[in-house]
Amino acid sequence: MAGFGLTAIEILSLLRDMPRLTPILIGKKMNRPPSVIRNVLVTLVELGLVSSAARGLYELTQSGIDVLERMELQGRRSRVLDFEDSLTS
């Protein structure tokens, strides 16, 4: 998911921890304008990573959970490789 925006990742993480949030609540928790959140949510819904649970409420889909877990696993692997490299330098 190269180029996947930090805001999108933050939204996925937030929805995993706090399901069924509105764009306004997401924006408040992330300190970002609701318009930015809505724009990102449209893309996340189109990708099938987030769904609209009810009018104005969004939740993570199983695909969203899977993508988030893969991204977190990649991040952990990257940190381990960086640590191993630092030991051999």
PDB file as gemmi writes it, atoms N, CA and C in Angstrom:
CRYST1    1.000    1.000    1.000  90.00  90.00  90.00 P 1                      
ATOM      1  N   MET A   1       0.823  -1.190   0.000  1.00  0.00           N  
ATOM      2  CA  MET A   1       0.000   0.000   0.000  1.00  0.00           C  
ATOM      3  C   MET A   1       0.869   1.256   0.000  1.00  0.00           C  
ATOM      4  N   ALA A   2       1.868   1.248  -0.800  1.00  0.00           N  
ATOM      5  CA  ALA A   2       2.736   2.415  -0.872  1.00  0.00           C  
ATOM      6  C   ALA A   2       1.909   3.641  -1.223  1.00  0.00           C  
ATOM      7  N   GLY A   3       2.194   4.745  -0.549  1.00  0.00           N  
ATOM      8  CA  GLY A   3       1.479   5.972  -0.815  1.00  0.00           C  
ATOM      9  C   GLY A   3       0.146   6.084  -0.093  1.00  0.00           C  
ATOM     10  N   PHE A   4      -0.184   5.082   0.692  1.00  0.00           N  
ATOM     11  CA  PHE A   4      -1.438   5.122   1.449  1.00  0.00           C  
ATOM     12  C   PHE A   4      -1.292   6.201   2.508  1.00  0.00           C  
ATOM     13  N   GLY A   5      -2.175   7.200   2.487  1.00  0.00           N  
ATOM     14  CA  GLY A   5      -2.014   8.373   3.329  1.00  0.00           C  
ATOM     15  C   GLY A   5      -2.085   8.089   4.820  1.00  0.00           C  
ATOM     16  N   LEU A   6      -1.322   8.871   5.564  1.00  0.00           N  
ATOM     17  CA  LEU A   6      -1.307   8.741   7.015  1.00  0.00           C  
ATOM     18  C   LEU A   6      -2.699   8.946   7.596  1.00  0.00           C  
ATOM     19  N   THR A   7      -3.452   9.893   7.067  1.00  0.00           N  
ATOM     20  CA  THR A   7      -4.811  10.126   7.558  1.00  0.00           C  
ATOM     21  C   THR A   7      -5.665   8.877   7.384  1.00  0.00           C  
ATOM     22  N   ALA A   8      -5.540   8.208   6.241  1.00  0.00           N  
ATOM     23  CA  ALA A   8      -6.309   6.982   5.996  1.00  0.00           C  
ATOM     24  C   ALA A   8      -5.933   5.903   6.998  1.00  0.00           C  
ATOM     25  N   ILE A   9      -4.658   5.739   7.257  1.00  0.00           N  
ATOM     26  CA  ILE A   9      -4.202   4.738   8.223  1.00  0.00           C  
ATOM     27  C   ILE A   9      -4.715   5.077   9.619  1.00  0.00           C  
ATOM     28  N   GLU A  10      -4.669   6.350   9.964  1.00  0.00           N  
ATOM     29  CA  GLU A  10      -5.172   6.779  11.272  1.00  0.00           C  
ATOM     30  C   GLU A  10      -6.666   6.498  11.403  1.00  0.00           C  
ATOM     31  N   ILE A  11      -7.415   6.732  10.348  1.00  0.00           N  
ATOM     32  CA  ILE A  11      -8.862   6.468  10.376  1.00  0.00           C  
ATOM     33  C   ILE A  11      -9.112   4.973  10.553  1.00  0.00           C  
ATOM     34  N   LEU A  12      -8.395   4.144   9.807  1.00  0.00           N  
ATOM     35  CA  LEU A  12      -8.556   2.696   9.945  1.00  0.00           C  
ATOM     36  C   LEU A  12      -8.258   2.252  11.376  1.00  0.00           C  
ATOM     37  N   SER A  13      -7.179   2.757  11.932  1.00  0.00           N  
ATOM     38  CA  SER A  13      -6.810   2.400  13.310  1.00  0.00           C  
ATOM     39  C   SER A  13      -7.864   2.856  14.309  1.00  0.00           C  
ATOM     40  N   LEU A  14      -8.349   4.057  14.111  1.00  0.00           N  
ATOM     41  CA  LEU A  14      -9.357   4.601  15.019  1.00  0.00           C  
ATOM     42  C   LEU A  14     -10.650   3.793  14.949  1.00  0.00           C  
ATOM     43  N   LEU A  15     -11.068   3.439  13.730  1.00  0.00           N  
ATOM     44  CA  LEU A  15     -12.301   2.664  13.583  1.00  0.00           C  
ATOM     45  C   LEU A  15     -12.148   1.239  14.118  1.00  0.00           C  
ATOM     46  N   ARG A  16     -10.937   0.723  14.110  1.00  0.00           N  
ATOM     47  CA  ARG A  16     -10.719  -0.593  14.713  1.00  0.00           C  
ATOM     48  C   ARG A  16     -10.918  -0.498  16.234  1.00  0.00           C  
ATOM     49  N   ASP A  17     -10.400   0.578  16.809  1.00  0.00           N  
ATOM     50  CA  ASP A  17     -10.465   0.745  18.261  1.00  0.00           C  
ATOM     51  C   ASP A  17     -11.820   1.265  18.736  1.00  0.00           C  
ATOM     52  N   MET A  18     -12.495   2.034  17.895  1.00  0.00           N  
ATOM     53  CA  MET A  18     -13.771   2.652  18.264  1.00  0.00           C  
ATOM     54  C   MET A  18     -14.734   2.553  17.088  1.00  0.00           C  
ATOM     55  N   PRO A  19     -15.405   1.429  16.930  1.00  0.00           N  
ATOM     56  CA  PRO A  19     -16.284   1.250  15.771  1.00  0.00           C  
ATOM     57  C   PRO A  19     -17.477   2.212  15.771  1.00  0.00           C  
ATOM     58  N   ARG A  20     -17.998   2.413  14.584  1.00  0.00           N  
ATOM     59  CA  ARG A  20     -19.202   3.220  14.364  1.00  0.00           C  
ATOM     60  C   ARG A  20     -19.043   4.677  14.815  1.00  0.00           C  
ATOM     61  N   LEU A  21     -18.198   5.361  14.103  1.00  0.00           N  
ATOM     62  CA  LEU A  21     -17.976   6.780  14.383  1.00  0.00           C  
ATOM     63  C   LEU A  21     -18.456   7.636  13.222  1.00  0.00           C  
ATOM     64  N   THR A  22     -18.816   8.874  13.522  1.00  0.00           N  
ATOM     65  CA  THR A  22     -19.182   9.840  12.495  1.00  0.00           C  
ATOM     66  C   THR A  22     -17.921  10.574  12.035  1.00  0.00           C  
ATOM     67  N   PRO A  23     -17.958  11.172  10.843  1.00  0.00           N  
ATOM     68  CA  PRO A  23     -16.802  11.960  10.394  1.00  0.00           C  
ATOM     69  C   PRO A  23     -16.454  13.088  11.367  1.00  0.00           C  
ATOM     70  N   ILE A  24     -17.459  13.678  12.005  1.00  0.00           N  
ATOM     71  CA  ILE A  24     -17.190  14.765  12.958  1.00  0.00           C  
ATOM     72  C   ILE A  24     -16.406  14.247  14.158  1.00  0.00           C  
ATOM     73  N   LEU A  25     -16.825  13.101  14.707  1.00  0.00           N  
ATOM     74  CA  LEU A  25     -16.094  12.533  15.854  1.00  0.00           C  
ATOM     75  C   LEU A  25     -14.690  12.092  15.462  1.00  0.00           C  
ATOM     76  N   ILE A  26     -14.564  11.507  14.280  1.00  0.00           N  
ATOM     77  CA  ILE A  26     -13.236  11.102  13.803  1.00  0.00           C  
ATOM     78  C   ILE A  26     -12.347  12.335  13.685  1.00  0.00           C  
ATOM     79  N   GLY A  27     -12.882  13.404  13.084  1.00  0.00           N  
ATOM     80  CA  GLY A  27     -12.129  14.647  12.931  1.00  0.00           C  
ATOM     81  C   GLY A  27     -11.686  15.225  14.265  1.00  0.00           C  
ATOM     82  N   LYS A  28     -12.580  15.197  15.256  1.00  0.00           N  
ATOM     83  CA  LYS A  28     -12.222  15.712  16.586  1.00  0.00           C  
ATOM     84  C   LYS A  28     -11.113  14.885  17.211  1.00  0.00           C  
ATOM     85  N   LYS A  29     -11.207  13.567  17.095  1.00  0.00           N  
ATOM     86  CA  LYS A  29     -10.207  12.691  17.697  1.00  0.00           C  
ATOM     87  C   LYS A  29      -8.856  12.825  17.001  1.00  0.00           C  
ATOM     88  N   MET A  30      -8.881  13.134  15.702  1.00  0.00           N  
ATOM     89  CA  MET A  30      -7.643  13.242  14.934  1.00  0.00           C  
ATOM     90  C   MET A  30      -7.174  14.683  14.759  1.00  0.00           C  
ATOM     91  N   ASN A  31      -7.956  15.633  15.268  1.00  0.00           N  
ATOM     92  CA  ASN A  31      -7.641  17.052  15.130  1.00  0.00           C  
ATOM     93  C   ASN A  31      -7.511  17.460  13.652  1.00  0.00           C  
ATOM     94  N   ARG A  32      -8.494  17.018  12.869  1.00  0.00           N  
ATOM     95  CA  ARG A  32      -8.537  17.339  11.443  1.00  0.00           C  
ATOM     96  C   ARG A  32      -9.950  17.799  11.089  1.00  0.00           C  
ATOM     97  N   PRO A  33     -10.102  18.613  10.065  1.00  0.00           N  
ATOM     98  CA  PRO A  33     -11.439  19.084   9.675  1.00  0.00           C  
ATOM     99  C   PRO A  33     -12.310  17.919   9.181  1.00  0.00           C  
ATOM    100  N   PRO A  34     -13.599  17.937   9.515  1.00  0.00           N  
ATOM    101  CA  PRO A  34     -14.506  16.874   9.048  1.00  0.00           C  
ATOM    102  C   PRO A  34     -14.521  16.719   7.528  1.00  0.00           C  
ATOM    103  N   SER A  35     -14.306  17.808   6.797  1.00  0.00           N  
ATOM    104  CA  SER A  35     -14.306  17.718   5.327  1.00  0.00           C  
ATOM    105  C   SER A  35     -13.165  16.819   4.840  1.00  0.00           C  
ATOM    106  N   VAL A  36     -12.013  16.911   5.476  1.00  0.00           N  
ATOM    107  CA  VAL A  36     -10.876  16.047   5.114  1.00  0.00           C  
ATOM    108  C   VAL A  36     -11.225  14.597   5.427  1.00  0.00           C  
ATOM    109  N   ILE A  37     -11.816  14.383   6.597  1.00  0.00           N  
ATOM    110  CA  ILE A  37     -12.199  13.032   7.013  1.00  0.00           C  
ATOM    111  C   ILE A  37     -13.217  12.454   6.030  1.00  0.00           C  
ATOM    112  N   ARG A  38     -14.214  13.234   5.663  1.00  0.00           N  
ATOM    113  CA  ARG A  38     -15.238  12.753   4.719  1.00  0.00           C  
ATOM    114  C   ARG A  38     -14.612  12.354   3.387  1.00  0.00           C  
ATOM    115  N   ASN A  39     -13.683  13.161   2.888  1.00  0.00           N  
ATOM    116  CA  ASN A  39     -13.025  12.852   1.617  1.00  0.00           C  
ATOM    117  C   ASN A  39     -12.262  11.539   1.692  1.00  0.00           C  
ATOM    118  N   VAL A  40     -11.566  11.320   2.789  1.00  0.00           N  
ATOM    119  CA  VAL A  40     -10.808  10.076   2.952  1.00  0.00           C  
ATOM    120  C   VAL A  40     -11.764   8.898   3.115  1.00  0.00           C  
ATOM    121  N   LEU A  41     -12.852   9.097   3.854  1.00  0.00           N  
ATOM    122  CA  LEU A  41     -13.825   8.027   4.044  1.00  0.00           C  
ATOM    123  C   LEU A  41     -14.446   7.569   2.722  1.00  0.00           C  
ATOM    124  N   VAL A  42     -14.703   8.516   1.823  1.00  0.00           N  
ATOM    125  CA  VAL A  42     -15.249   8.156   0.505  1.00  0.00           C  
ATOM    126  C   VAL A  42     -14.315   7.169  -0.187  1.00  0.00           C  
ATOM    127  N   THR A  43     -13.034   7.452  -0.162  1.00  0.00           N  
ATOM    128  CA  THR A  43     -12.048   6.567  -0.783  1.00  0.00           C  
ATOM    129  C   THR A  43     -11.982   5.222  -0.064  1.00  0.00           C  
ATOM    130  N   LEU A  44     -11.989   5.253   1.263  1.00  0.00           N  
ATOM    131  CA  LEU A  44     -11.922   4.004   2.032  1.00  0.00           C  
ATOM    132  C   LEU A  44     -13.152   3.127   1.774  1.00  0.00           C  
ATOM    133  N   VAL A  45     -14.309   3.759   1.620  1.00  0.00           N  
ATOM    134  CA  VAL A  45     -15.530   3.008   1.299  1.00  0.00           C  
ATOM    135  C   VAL A  45     -15.406   2.407  -0.100  1.00  0.00           C  
ATOM    136  N   GLU A  46     -14.931   3.201  -1.081  1.00  0.00           N  
ATOM    137  CA  GLU A  46     -14.760   2.705  -2.448  1.00  0.00           C  
ATOM    138  C   GLU A  46     -13.798   1.518  -2.491  1.00  0.00           C  
ATOM    139  N   LEU A  47     -12.782   1.530  -1.636  1.00  0.00           N  
ATOM    140  CA  LEU A  47     -11.805   0.439  -1.578  1.00  0.00           C  
ATOM    141  C   LEU A  47     -12.333  -0.771  -0.803  1.00  0.00           C  
ATOM    142  N   GLY A  48     -13.478  -0.595  -0.140  1.00  0.00           N  
ATOM    143  CA  GLY A  48     -14.057  -1.689   0.629  1.00  0.00           C  
ATOM    144  C   GLY A  48     -13.410  -1.892   1.980  1.00  0.00           C  
ATOM    145  N   LEU A  49     -12.657  -0.894   2.462  1.00  0.00           N  
ATOM    146  CA  LEU A  49     -11.973  -1.000   3.748  1.00  0.00           C  
ATOM    147  C   LEU A  49     -12.835  -0.507   4.900  1.00  0.00           C  
ATOM    148  N   VAL A  50     -13.809   0.329   4.570  1.00  0.00           N  
ATOM    149  CA  VAL A  50     -14.736   0.907   5.550  1.00  0.00           C  
ATOM    150  C   VAL A  50     -16.129   0.821   4.944  1.00  0.00           C  
ATOM    151  N   SER A  51     -17.121   0.641   5.796  1.00  0.00           N  
ATOM    152  CA  SER A  51     -18.505   0.650   5.312  1.00  0.00           C  
ATOM    153  C   SER A  51     -19.328   1.608   6.157  1.00  0.00           C  
ATOM    154  N   SER A  52     -20.445   2.015   5.590  1.00  0.00           N  
ATOM    155  CA  SER A  52     -21.364   2.875   6.320  1.00  0.00           C  
ATOM    156  C   SER A  52     -22.345   1.970   7.059  1.00  0.00           C  
ATOM    157  N   ALA A  53     -22.210   1.912   8.376  1.00  0.00           N  
ATOM    158  CA  ALA A  53     -23.045   1.042   9.207  1.00  0.00           C  
ATOM    159  C   ALA A  53     -24.484   1.556   9.245  1.00  0.00           C  
ATOM    160  N   ALA A  54     -24.616   2.846   9.259  1.00  0.00           N  
ATOM    161  CA  ALA A  54     -25.914   3.532   9.247  1.00  0.00           C  
ATOM    162  C   ALA A  54     -25.612   4.930   8.722  1.00  0.00           C  
ATOM    163  N   ARG A  55     -26.629   5.683   8.464  1.00  0.00           N  
ATOM    164  CA  ARG A  55     -26.412   7.026   7.905  1.00  0.00           C  
ATOM    165  C   ARG A  55     -25.438   7.824   8.776  1.00  0.00           C  
ATOM    166  N   GLY A  56     -24.280   8.146   8.179  1.00  0.00           N  
ATOM    167  CA  GLY A  56     -23.294   8.962   8.868  1.00  0.00           C  
ATOM    168  C   GLY A  56     -22.385   8.220   9.837  1.00  0.00           C  
ATOM    169  N   LEU A  57     -22.574   6.918  10.017  1.00  0.00           N  
ATOM    170  CA  LEU A  57     -21.715   6.127  10.907  1.00  0.00           C  
ATOM    171  C   LEU A  57     -20.861   5.184  10.078  1.00  0.00           C  
ATOM    172  N   TYR A  58     -19.595   5.134  10.386  1.00  0.00           N  
ATOM    173  CA  TYR A  58     -18.676   4.311   9.613  1.00  0.00           C  
ATOM    174  C   TYR A  58     -18.019   3.271  10.513  1.00  0.00           C  
ATOM    175  N   GLU A  59     -17.733   2.097   9.889  1.00  0.00           N  
ATOM    176  CA  GLU A  59     -17.055   1.037  10.621  1.00  0.00           C  
ATOM    177  C   GLU A  59     -16.078   0.334   9.682  1.00  0.00           C  
ATOM    178  N   LEU A  60     -15.110  -0.314  10.272  1.00  0.00           N  
ATOM    179  CA  LEU A  60     -14.099  -1.052   9.543  1.00  0.00           C  
ATOM    180  C   LEU A  60     -14.681  -2.358   9.008  1.00  0.00           C  
ATOM    181  N   THR A  61     -14.354  -2.701   7.778  1.00  0.00           N  
ATOM    182  CA  THR A  61     -14.766  -3.988   7.217  1.00  0.00           C  
ATOM    183  C   THR A  61     -13.678  -5.019   7.516  1.00  0.00           C  
ATOM    184  N   GLN A  62     -13.964  -6.278   7.224  1.00  0.00           N  
ATOM    185  CA  GLN A  62     -12.939  -7.311   7.414  1.00  0.00           C  
ATOM    186  C   GLN A  62     -11.732  -7.034   6.524  1.00  0.00           C  
ATOM    187  N   SER A  63     -11.976  -6.535   5.324  1.00  0.00           N  
ATOM    188  CA  SER A  63     -10.860  -6.167   4.438  1.00  0.00           C  
ATOM    189  C   SER A  63     -10.018  -5.060   5.059  1.00  0.00           C  
ATOM    190  N   GLY A  64     -10.677  -4.096   5.691  1.00  0.00           N  
ATOM    191  CA  GLY A  64      -9.961  -3.015   6.370  1.00  0.00           C  
ATOM    192  C   GLY A  64      -9.116  -3.535   7.519  1.00  0.00           C  
ATOM    193  N   ILE A  65      -9.670  -4.473   8.268  1.00  0.00           N  
ATOM    194  CA  ILE A  65      -8.923  -5.092   9.371  1.00  0.00           C  
ATOM    195  C   ILE A  65      -7.703  -5.817   8.820  1.00  0.00           C  
ATOM    196  N   ASP A  66      -7.899  -6.580   7.743  1.00  0.00           N  
ATOM    197  CA  ASP A  66      -6.797  -7.334   7.139  1.00  0.00           C  
ATOM    198  C   ASP A  66      -5.682  -6.406   6.645  1.00  0.00           C  
ATOM    199  N   VAL A  67      -6.059  -5.327   5.968  1.00  0.00           N  
ATOM    200  CA  VAL A  67      -5.068  -4.374   5.458  1.00  0.00           C  
ATOM    201  C   VAL A  67      -4.311  -3.731   6.607  1.00  0.00           C  
ATOM    202  N   LEU A  68      -5.011  -3.320   7.628  1.00  0.00           N  
ATOM    203  CA  LEU A  68      -4.375  -2.689   8.779  1.00  0.00           C  
ATOM    204  C   LEU A  68      -3.402  -3.651   9.454  1.00  0.00           C  
ATOM    205  N   GLU A  69      -3.802  -4.906   9.621  1.00  0.00           N  
ATOM    206  CA  GLU A  69      -2.914  -5.896  10.232  1.00  0.00           C  
ATOM    207  C   GLU A  69      -1.664  -6.123   9.379  1.00  0.00           C  
ATOM    208  N   ARG A  70      -1.838  -6.199   8.049  1.00  0.00           N  
ATOM    209  CA  ARG A  70      -0.672  -6.368   7.170  1.00  0.00           C  
ATOM    210  C   ARG A  70       0.266  -5.176   7.266  1.00  0.00           C  
ATOM    211  N   MET A  71      -0.288  -3.974   7.322  1.00  0.00           N  
ATOM    212  CA  MET A  71       0.545  -2.772   7.424  1.00  0.00           C  
ATOM    213  C   MET A  71       1.304  -2.752   8.739  1.00  0.00           C  
ATOM    214  N   GLU A  72       0.642  -3.134   9.816  1.00  0.00           N  
ATOM    215  CA  GLU A  72       1.308  -3.159  11.117  1.00  0.00           C  
ATOM    216  C   GLU A  72       2.400  -4.221  11.152  1.00  0.00           C  
ATOM    217  N   LEU A  73       2.145  -5.373  10.533  1.00  0.00           N  
ATOM    218  CA  LEU A  73       3.147  -6.438  10.471  1.00  0.00           C  
ATOM    219  C   LEU A  73       4.349  -5.981   9.656  1.00  0.00           C  
ATOM    220  N   GLN A  74       4.105  -5.313   8.545  1.00  0.00           N  
ATOM    221  CA  GLN A  74       5.201  -4.771   7.734  1.00  0.00           C  
ATOM    222  C   GLN A  74       6.024  -3.785   8.535  1.00  0.00           C  
ATOM    223  N   GLY A  75       5.357  -2.942   9.316  1.00  0.00           N  
ATOM    224  CA  GLY A  75       6.071  -1.955  10.135  1.00  0.00           C  
ATOM    225  C   GLY A  75       6.951  -2.632  11.170  1.00  0.00           C  
ATOM    226  N   ARG A  76       6.439  -3.690  11.788  1.00  0.00           N  
ATOM    227  CA  ARG A  76       7.243  -4.423  12.779  1.00  0.00           C  
ATOM    228  C   ARG A  76       8.444  -5.089  12.118  1.00  0.00           C  
ATOM    229  N   ARG A  77       8.217  -5.697  10.945  1.00  0.00           N  
ATOM    230  CA  ARG A  77       9.325  -6.336  10.221  1.00  0.00           C  
ATOM    231  C   ARG A  77      10.388  -5.314   9.854  1.00  0.00           C  
ATOM    232  N   SER A  78       9.948  -4.150   9.411  1.00  0.00           N  
ATOM    233  CA  SER A  78      10.880  -3.096   9.030  1.00  0.00           C  
ATOM    234  C   SER A  78      11.726  -2.665  10.229  1.00  0.00           C  
ATOM    235  N   ARG A  79      11.094  -2.524  11.398  1.00  0.00           N  
ATOM    236  CA  ARG A  79      11.835  -2.123  12.600  1.00  0.00           C  
ATOM    237  C   ARG A  79      12.837  -3.193  13.006  1.00  0.00           C  
ATOM    238  N   VAL A  80      12.485  -4.466  12.861  1.00  0.00           N  
ATOM    239  CA  VAL A  80      13.404  -5.562  13.190  1.00  0.00           C  
ATOM    240  C   VAL A  80      14.597  -5.525  12.236  1.00  0.00           C  
ATOM    241  N   LEU A  81      14.332  -5.346  10.944  1.00  0.00           N  
ATOM    242  CA  LEU A  81      15.424  -5.286   9.969  1.00  0.00           C  
ATOM    243  C   LEU A  81      16.335  -4.090  10.247  1.00  0.00           C  
ATOM    244  N   ASP A  82      15.751  -2.950  10.576  1.00  0.00           N  
ATOM    245  CA  ASP A  82      16.559  -1.771  10.912  1.00  0.00           C  
ATOM    246  C   ASP A  82      17.427  -2.039  12.125  1.00  0.00           C  
ATOM    247  N   PHE A  83      16.865  -2.708  13.119  1.00  0.00           N  
ATOM    248  CA  PHE A  83      17.612  -3.045  14.329  1.00  0.00           C  
ATOM    249  C   PHE A  83      18.747  -4.008  14.003  1.00  0.00           C  
ATOM    250  N   GLU A  84      18.467  -5.030  13.184  1.00  0.00           N  
ATOM    251  CA  GLU A  84      19.509  -5.986  12.802  1.00  0.00           C  
ATOM    252  C   GLU A  84      20.620  -5.290  12.041  1.00  0.00           C  
ATOM    253  N   ASP A  85      20.241  -4.367  11.140  1.00  0.00           N  
ATOM    254  CA  ASP A  85      21.245  -3.604  10.388  1.00  0.00           C  
ATOM    255  C   ASP A  85      22.113  -2.774  11.312  1.00  0.00           C  
ATOM    256  N   SER A  86      21.516  -2.202  12.349  1.00  0.00           N  
ATOM    257  CA  SER A  86      22.289  -1.370  13.269  1.00  0.00           C  
ATOM    258  C   SER A  86      23.298  -2.207  14.065  1.00  0.00           C  
ATOM    259  N   LEU A  87      22.979  -3.470  14.275  1.00  0.00           N  
ATOM    260  CA  LEU A  87      23.900  -4.347  15.014  1.00  0.00           C  
ATOM    261  C   LEU A  87      25.112  -4.742  14.177  1.00  0.00           C  
ATOM    262  N   THR A  88      24.929  -4.794  12.860  1.00  0.00           N  
ATOM    263  CA  THR A  88      26.015  -5.221  11.999  1.00  0.00           C  
ATOM    264  C   THR A  88      26.825  -4.040  11.454  1.00  0.00           C  
ATOM    265  N   SER A  89      26.384  -2.833  11.720  1.00  0.00           N  
ATOM    266  CA  SER A  89      27.100  -1.646  11.203  1.00  0.00           C  
ATOM    267  C   SER A  89      28.286  -1.309  12.063  1.00  0.00           C  
TER     268      SER A  89                                                      
END                                                                             
